[in-house]
Structure formats: structure tokens, C-alpha cells
């Protein structure tokens, strides 16, 4: 394969940043994530993990509030 074709093929792939908070939807997922990170014994990684968990909890809280609002308007 020609070099230009390889570069063109690689640039066609669109990747989105990974966001762990999107997958922390319940207590079991949070516990598994925290357990894996604690085994790494890395303070910086632990801080990043706590940030992910906090963002996930805020998202769940906002979803709960939104659902309650929709229920009050439609019920």
C-alpha cells in the first residue's frame, strides 16, 4: 500500500475521547472501577478516578431530577 493511502486511511478513523463516567451507572460498576484503580497503587490515578466517579454521580443526580420533573408535568 502506498504511503499516501495509508495516511488517508488512518485520518478517516474518528475516535472520541474515552470517558469512564459514562459507564459508571450503578454502585457495582463504581466498586469494580475503584477496586481496579486501588490495586494500581497510584495516587494520581486515584484522583482521576475520584473525579470520574463524582462526574458520574452528578450525571445520575441530574437524570433523576429531570425524570422527576417530567413525571410531575405528565402525571
Secondary structure, DSSP 8 states (H G I E B T S, - for coil): --HHHHHHHHHT-------GGGG--SHHHHHHHHHHHHHHT-HHHHHHHHHHHHHHHHHHHHHHHHHHHHHHHH-
